[in-house]
Amino acid sequence: MKLICDNCNKEFKLSRVKLKKKKVSDEIIKIFYRCPKCKCEYIVAYQDEEVRENIKRIKELSYQLVNGDRTAVLKIQNLKERNLELSNRYKALFR
C-alpha cells in the first residue's frame, strides 16, 4: 500500500515500513508506524486483551467460513466493530 506522509509529503510503501508496538499502560499497546523521512508517527490501532482475543476469534471464524459456515460472517463483523470501538476509545484517551 502506498502512503504519503501528511507532514513531509514523502511517498512510501507501508509494506516496507515496520509496524511498531509500544506499551501505553499495563494492559494497552499502541500499534503505529513512522514516516521513513521525517519520523512523523501514524497510529494504526490500540489493543488490549479483549481486542487480542477478538483477533484470535476472528481467525478461528475465518476458517469456519472456508468450510461453508455462513453464520461466521456476522460474528466476524461484530468482533471487528467491537475492536474498532475499543481502538477509537483508546485513541481519544492516549493522543
N, C-alpha and C positions, 0 to 999 in steps of 0.2 A: 504494500500500500504506500503510495507516495503522499508525503505530507509537506506542508510549507509552514515554517515557523512564523508565528504571529509577530514575534519580536524582531527578527533579523531578515525574514523572507527567504531564508535558506531552504531549498528543496532537498528532501532526503527520504529514504525508504524506511519505514518502520521496521521492516524485517532485518535491517542492518543495525538497528538501534536495540540494545538490550533493555528489556523491562527491568526496572529495579524495584526492590521491596524495602520498605522502611517501617519499623515498628513505631507507631504513634501513641500507643497506650499498651497496657498489659494484654489486651485482647484484640486490638485493631492494627492491621497492616495496611499501609498505603502502597499502591502499585502505580508506578509512574515511569516516564522516560524523559530524557533531556535532549534538547536540540544539540547535535554534534558541534555546531559552530559557536553559538552564544551561551549554551548550557541552560536555556530557559526550560523550566520544568512544566510538564504536562501530566496531570493526574488522570489515570485510566480508571481506577476504582479503589474503593476501600473494602477490606474484607475482615469479617470477624468469624468466629467459629460457626455461626449459623450459615453464613454465606459459603464458607468452605464445604460444609456438609451438604448444602443445596447443590453445589457444583458437582460433588460426588454423585448425588442422587440423579442429577440431570444426565450424567454419563451413563449411569445404570439404565435409566429410562430410554436413552437413545438406542441402547442395544435391544430393548423391547420393541422399539419402532421397527428396527430391521427385521424382527421376527413377526411383524404384522399387527402388533398391539396398538390400535388407534387411540385407546384411552390415555396412552402415554403422552400424546401431543398436548392435551390440556394440562396435565400435571407439569410438564416441562415449562409451558408458558407461565403457569402460576409461580413456579420456582424462580424463573428469570425475572418476573415482575417484582417478586419479593426482594431478590438480590439488588435490583436497581433501586428500589425504595430505600433499602438499608444503605447502599453506597451513597445515594444522594443526601441522606440524613448525615452521614459522616463527613461528606464534602462540606456541608454547611457548618459543621462543628469544628473541623480542623483546618479550614482555609485561613 
